[in-house]
């Protein structure tokens, strides 16, 4: 089971790192949205390309709140739930069942 356990454990670590990076991207996109950025700026375009699909999916499920956009907040809550709720369960399952000799 070591042959399966260690790669799965590494996959959990990679997913956690990607989610941390995406958290930084969401925060950066939110901060940039407070000002009126140039829509043709490559950084703004990259941030929007990385966050708009997730934000649009969340917006479809949220009630209209006027001028406030709560989709970044709910995206961060979703990431936090996966990082603190799901990944530790998977990691513990792997360490208890697949890495015992």
N, C-alpha and C positions, 0 to 999 in steps of 0.2 A: 503493500500500500504506500510505501515511501515514494514510489515512482509517480503516483497520482497526487499525493498529499503536498509535496513541496511545490510543484507547479501551480496547484490550486491556491496555495498560500501566497505564492508570488503574484498570482492574478488578483487576489484580494488587495494586496499592497499596491499594485498598479492602478486598480480601480479607485482606491482611496486617493492616490496621488493625482489622478486625472480629475476627480471630483474637487480636490483642493484647488487645482489650477482653474477649473471652471468657476469656482467660487470667486476667485480673484477677478476673472473676466466679467462675471455678473456685477461685481462691485464697481469695477472700472466703467462698465457700460452705464450703470446707474448714475455715477458721478458725472460722466460726460453728458448724460441726458439733461442735467440740471442747467447747463449752459446751452447756447444755441450753436452747436458745432457745425463746421463745414461738412455737408454730407458727402463731399468728394474726397475728403481726407482719407488716406488709406487705413489709418488706425481706426477711425470711426466706422468705416465700411467693414473692416475685419471684425470689430466688436459686434456690430449689428448683425453681420452674417452668422456669428457664433451664438448670439443670444436670441435673435428674433424668432426662430422656429419654436424654441421652448416657451418664450413669452407669449407667442400667439396661441399656442396650445393651452396655456394656463388662462389666458384672457377669455377664450371661448367657454371655459367652465366657471368663470367668476361672474357675479352680477356686475352690472355697470355701476361705477362709483364716481362718475363725473370726471373731473380733471385729474384725479389721482390714479396712478397705475400701481397696483399692488402685486403685479406679476413677478417682479424681481424678488420681492419679499417671500412669496410663496415658492419660488424656485429655490431660494436659499433654504427655506424650511424643508423642502423635498430632499435637497442634497444632504442637509443635516440629518434627516431621518435615515437616509441610506447609510451615511457614514457612521452614525452612532447607534442605529437600531438594527440594520440588516447585516452589514459587513462584520461586526463583532460576533454575531451568531454564526455566520458562515465560518469565520476564522476559528471560533471555539470548536465547532463541529469537526473541522478538519484536524485540529490539533488533538482532539480527544479520540477520534475514530480512525484517522488515517496515518497519524504519525507515531503511533505507539508500536513499540517493537516487541 
